[in-house]
Amino acid sequence: MQDQFFLPRRRLVLSAGAALSLGLVAGCSTTGLLTPDDGTGSDQTDATLGYVNTLRKGKGLATLERDPAASVAAMHQAARMARAGKMKHNIGWRDDFADRMKGDGVTLPAAENIAMGQDNAERAYEAWFNSPKHLENMLGRYRGLGVAVAQNTASGNRPFWAMVLSG
């Protein structure tokens, strides 16, 4: 008899809690998000490949080849950062590097270098060269390369760079 009383009441409490949760999610502020327009971007692989290969040759390493899938992945990442106005590898909840690479057809293992604000490929390369972790990626056991830059009016047309190295 007591269960008959509490069961409908429990459903009511659960339903109210679910409705309240949905209301809070729907009412969340999005002031940290920028408009999702496409912005502009360009493939900078050819402009960067010579710098990376000169570095690798100087260290006795094999040169890299242009990788179309890595170029697509680099463009996607540069555009994502430009849209968000953030220089971050992971943007948003449940963002996963390996899933992004697989989704773009990049051969694993892979690595990603990012940069922001450089006005050309040489300056982006210099920023990566002067960063120990990024330099380590450029000297890693990879075969392919893709590099892109993207800008978005929502983030002040600041250039966001991405380099993807593929296996």
N, C-alpha and C positions, 0 to 999 in steps of 0.2 A: 504494500500500500504506500509506504514511504517512497519507494522508487518511482511510482507513478507521479508523485509530486515533484521530485527533483529532476527527472528526465526532461520534461518540457522546460523547466526553469534553466537547466544546463544548456539546452539548445538555444534558448533565448540569449543567455550570456555569451555563448560562443558566437552566435550570429551578430550580436551587438559588437563584440570584439573585432570580428572580421570586418564589419562595416566601418568601424572606427579606424582600423588599420588602413583600409583602402582610402578612406578620406584623408588621412594624414599623408599617405604617399601621393595622392592626387594633388594635395595642397602644398607639396614641397616647393620651395623656391628654386628656381633654376638660374639664379643670378651668376653662378660660376660657369655656366655654359654659354657658348657663343653661337651665333647663327650658323646653321649647317650648310651654308652655300659651298659650292665646290672650290672656289678660289682658283688659283693657277698653280701649275707645277711643270717641271721639266725633268727629263732624264739627263743626269749628269755623269753617267757611267764613263763615256768616252773621255770626258774632261778630267776624270779622276784616275782612270785606269793606269795611265802613264806614271803618275806619281807613286801609286801603290806598287806597280811592277818595278820601278827603279829602286824603291826601298827594299823590296823582296830580293831582287838580283844582288844588291849590295850585301845582303845577309846570306847569299848562297841558296836562296829558296826558289822554288818553281814560280813562274809567273802565273797570274790569274787570267781567266778568260771572261769576257762579257757573258753574263748569265741573264737571259730574258726574264726568267721567273724571279730572280733576285732583284732585277730592275723594277718589276711590278710590285714586289713586296716593299721595296724602298719607297716607291711612289705612294703606296697605300699608307705607310707609316708617316712619311713627311706630310701628307695631306691630313692625316688624323691629328698630328700635332698642331698643324696650322689651324685647323678647325677648332681645336680645343684651346689654343693659345698656350700650350704647355709643352715643354721639352721633357717628355717622359716616355719610357719604353712601354709601360702599361698604362693605358688610359681607360678608365671605366672599370666597373665591376666585372669580374670573371674574364678579364683580358688575359690571354695566355700566348706567350711568344711562340711556342711550338705549334699551337693550333693555327696561329696566323701564318707561320711559314708553310705548314702543310696545306693550308687553304689556298695559298698562292702558288703551290707547286714547287717550292724551294726544296732542293735536295739537302737533307740533314747529314751531318751536323751543320749548324748555321750560327752566325753571330750577327749582331746589329750594333752599329755605331750611330749615335745621333748628335746633332749640334744645332745651334740656333744663332742667328744674327750675322753669319758670314755672308759677304756679298758676292762670292764666287767660289768655284770648286777648289781652287788652290788654297784659299783661306780656310775652307772647311777641312781639307786634308791636313793643313798645318795644325789646326785645333786637335784633330784626332792623333796626329803624330806626337804632339806635346802632352798627350794624356796617356799615362802608362797602360791602363786597361784597354783603351782604344788601339794603341800601338800593338799591344799583344794580340788583339783580334786581327789586325792587318798582317801580322806575321804568322798567323795560325795555319793549321793544316786545312786550307780551303782551296777550292779550284775555281770558283766563280765569284763574280762581283756585280753588284747593281747599286747605283747611287742616284738619288733624286733630291730635288729641292721643291718645296711648295710654299706658297704664300696665300693668305686669306685676309680679306678686308676686315673680318671680325677680330683678327689679332693684329691689326695695324700693319698688315702686309710685311711683317717681319719674316725673313726667310728661315724655314725649318728644314734641316738636312737629315737624310737617313742613308746609311750605307748598309747593305746586306751582303755578307760573305756566305757562300754556300759550299757544301761538300761535293 
